[in-house]
Amino acid sequence: MPESKRFLLRLDPRLFEALRRWADEDLRSINAQIEYLLTDQARRAGRLARQSTRRPPRDMPPDELDAEAAAMFDEAQEKSAAETRD
């Protein structure tokens, strides 16, 4: 991951407190909360490309990837069914 850029950000104290409470609720640092919000808005505005959520290992052949994905799907289905029964 590339190194983050650092810069000073001045905020209204009321906004800072609102962000602090929100970050606490989301179990994030204030910095991570601000970065999350800015990233989300930049993507929604079409200014930042979306990243794929999961990248396959580079050394795994495609047929193994399909088998792994199928196994993960089956596992999730079984877990969901078990939670529904309980």
Secondary structure, 3 states (H helix, E strand, C coil): CCCCCCCCCCCCHHHHHHHHHHHHHCCCCHHHHHHHHHHHHHHHCCCCCCCCCCCCCCCCCHHHHHHHHHHHHHHHHHHHHHHHHC
